[in-house]
Amino acid sequence: MSAAPAPEAPAPEVSEAAHDGARLAVRDGVAWVVIDRPHVLNAVDGPTTARLNEIWAQIEADRSLRAVVITGAGERAFCVGADMSAAGVDKTGLEYWADLDPNGFGGLSLRATLDIPVIARVNGYALGGGMEMVLGADIVVAAEGAQFGLTEPRVGRLALDGGIHQLVRRVPYTQAMSLLLTGRKAKAAEMAAMGLVNEVVPAAELDAAVERWLDMIRACAPTSVRAVKQMVSRTAHLSAAEARAMRLPALMEALDSKDSAEGVLAFQEKRAPVWPGN
């Protein structure tokens, strides 16, 4: 199978042109979401946020999708957060806090209703809200030159879209605070050492690395993957015993699925499974 497309690659099976700062393309059961504002390092403004929320809703409604890859257009940046030159950024802190998207930055960083894996393809700077979107992903693949940071304190702001609260839950306290209290940027290798990045590769190998992760996801039963994602995202506040007792929709579907029967049959027949997806 060929490597997954970079944002400027040939058109996939289904695609949408750039629209209001973000675009969606679908190929081989994978949704590619591209923040498409390279002239401002893919900083997100109001129309881009609205478009991203439309895209996430569209993805959630499409049962044929197996995974999502989110990235930024161009080679310099994944996303550097909110567009500080856009209208509305001069709101007071309280006004900004009152208008926060319940799904988090870019409609992703705190989203709990997306039941397929999200891979962040980090091709450059992931700062502020861009870092928060990375924290909303399940798997992170980064180019060697990528840099990460919750830089809001350096402009008198706060990482209120999940950055502060998620980071201290993902890494040791002192590691999280070393970023949160300084607003500094950290290289991809340091983020991998912290456990926030799964794989760091040269920029030229970024798409091949993403495709490897996609292949591993595709090798699993779609209903099982959906169940895992839903069980993790919706039971994080519970004890393990309490979480196991939850009869979540995706779990019940997976237990009684054609995928489950096919997996056993394929094992018995010593062949690769052909997943029905239901």
Solvent accessible surface area in square Angstrom, and as a share of the most:
residue,aa,sasa,rsa
1,M,160,0.71
2,S,79,0.51
3,A,57,0.44
4,A,4,0.03
5,P,20,0.13
6,A,35,0.27
7,P,16,0.10
8,E,126,0.57
9,A,36,0.28
10,P,120,0.76
11,A,86,0.67
12,P,29,0.18
13,E,128,0.57
14,V,93,0.54
15,S,62,0.40
16,E,62,0.28
17,A,88,0.68
18,A,59,0.46
19,H,99,0.44
20,D,78,0.40
21,G,15,0.14
22,A,0,0.00
23,R,44,0.16
24,L,7,0.03
25,A,19,0.14
26,V,30,0.17
27,R,43,0.16
28,D,55,0.29
29,G,21,0.20
30,V,1,0.01
31,A,0,0.00
32,W,9,0.03
33,V,0,0.00
34,V,4,0.03
35,I,0,0.00
36,D,34,0.17
37,R,33,0.12
38,P,66,0.41
39,H,142,0.63
40,V,44,0.25
41,L,44,0.22
42,N,0,0.00
43,A,4,0.03
44,V,6,0.03
45,D,27,0.14
46,G,52,0.50
47,P,75,0.47
48,T,0,0.00
49,T,39,0.22
50,A,55,0.43
51,R,22,0.08
52,L,0,0.00
53,N,40,0.20
54,E,96,0.43
55,I,0,0.00
56,W,0,0.00
57,A,52,0.41
58,Q,86,0.38
59,I,2,0.01
60,E,58,0.26
61,A,85,0.66
62,D,51,0.26
63,R,127,0.46
64,S,80,0.51
65,L,5,0.02
66,R,45,0.16
67,A,1,0.00
68,V,0,0.00
69,V,0,0.00
70,I,0,0.00
71,T,0,0.00
72,G,0,0.00
73,A,3,0.03
74,G,27,0.26
75,E,157,0.71
76,R,163,0.59
77,A,2,0.01
78,F,0,0.00
79,C,0,0.00
80,V,38,0.22
81,G,1,0.01
82,A,41,0.32
83,D,11,0.05
84,M,100,0.44
85,S,100,0.65
86,A,23,0.18
87,A,108,0.84
88,G,32,0.31
89,V,35,0.20
90,D,128,0.66
91,K,78,0.33
92,T,82,0.48
93,G,51,0.49
94,L,143,0.71
95,E,88,0.39
96,Y,61,0.23
97,W,155,0.55
98,A,76,0.59
99,D,91,0.47
100,L,47,0.23
101,D,34,0.18
102,P,121,0.76
103,N,41,0.21
104,G,0,0.00
105,F,21,0.09
106,G,3,0.03
107,G,0,0.00
108,L,4,0.02
109,S,4,0.02
110,L,81,0.41
111,R,39,0.14
112,A,49,0.38
113,T,73,0.43
114,L,7,0.04
115,D,19,0.10
116,I,5,0.02
117,P,13,0.08
118,V,1,0.01
119,I,0,0.00
120,A,0,0.00
121,R,17,0.06
122,V,0,0.00
123,N,16,0.08
124,G,6,0.06
125,Y,67,0.25
126,A,0,0.00
127,L,18,0.09
128,G,5,0.05
129,G,4,0.04
130,G,0,0.00
131,M,1,0.00
132,E,4,0.02
133,M,0,0.00
134,V,5,0.03
135,L,1,0.01
136,G,20,0.19
137,A,8,0.06
138,D,64,0.33
139,I,26,0.13
140,V,8,0.05
141,V,0,0.00
142,A,0,0.00
143,A,3,0.02
144,E,100,0.45
145,G,65,0.63
146,A,0,0.00
147,Q,49,0.22
148,F,1,0.01
149,G,0,0.00
150,L,1,0.00
151,T,29,0.17
152,E,23,0.10
153,P,64,0.40
154,R,162,0.59
155,V,88,0.51
156,G,71,0.68
157,R,54,0.20
158,L,104,0.52
159,A,3,0.02
160,L,46,0.23
161,D,10,0.05
162,G,2,0.02
163,G,0,0.00
164,I,51,0.26
165,H,103,0.46
166,Q,28,0.12
167,L,0,0.00
168,V,54,0.31
169,R,180,0.66
170,R,109,0.40
171,V,11,0.06
172,P,83,0.52
173,Y,146,0.56
174,T,103,0.60
175,Q,70,0.31
176,A,0,0.00
177,M,46,0.21
178,S,37,0.24
179,L,0,0.00
180,L,20,0.10
181,L,130,0.65
182,T,62,0.36
183,G,1,0.01
184,R,71,0.26
185,K,100,0.43
186,A,2,0.01
187,K,137,0.58
188,A,0,0.00
189,A,70,0.54
190,E,60,0.27
191,M,1,0.00
192,A,36,0.28
193,A,90,0.70
194,M,16,0.07
195,G,59,0.57
196,L,18,0.09
197,V,9,0.05
198,N,81,0.41
199,E,40,0.18
200,V,46,0.27
201,V,10,0.05
202,P,54,0.34
203,A,75,0.58
204,A,104,0.80
205,E,88,0.39
206,L,4,0.02
207,D,25,0.13
208,A,43,0.33
209,A,0,0.00
210,V,0,0.00
211,E,10,0.05
212,R,116,0.42
213,W,56,0.20
214,L,2,0.01
215,D,60,0.31
216,M,104,0.46
217,I,18,0.09
218,R,42,0.15
219,A,68,0.53
220,C,60,0.36
221,A,10,0.08
222,P,16,0.10
223,T,3,0.02
224,S,51,0.33
225,V,25,0.14
226,R,25,0.09
227,A,5,0.04
228,V,90,0.52
229,K,33,0.14
230,Q,8,0.03
231,M,66,0.30
232,V,102,0.59
233,S,42,0.27
234,R,79,0.29
235,T,13,0.07
236,A,91,0.71
237,H,146,0.65
238,L,47,0.23
239,S,58,0.37
240,A,90,0.70
241,A,75,0.58
242,E,94,0.42
243,A,24,0.18
244,R,206,0.75
245,A,76,0.59
246,M,75,0.33
247,R,185,0.67
248,L,15,0.08
249,P,91,0.57
250,A,8,0.06
251,L,31,0.16
252,M,67,0.30
253,E,61,0.27
254,A,13,0.10
255,L,121,0.60
256,D,132,0.68
257,S,12,0.07
258,K,133,0.56
259,D,1,0.01
260,S,54,0.35
261,A,69,0.54
262,E,24,0.11
263,G,24,0.23
264,V,87,0.50
265,L,82,0.41
266,A,2,0.01
267,F,168,0.70
268,Q,118,0.53
269,E,93,0.42
270,K,185,0.78
271,R,91,0.33
272,A,81,0.63
273,P,47,0.30
274,V,116,0.67
275,W,58,0.20
276,P,65,0.41
277,G,27,0.26
278,N,79,0.41
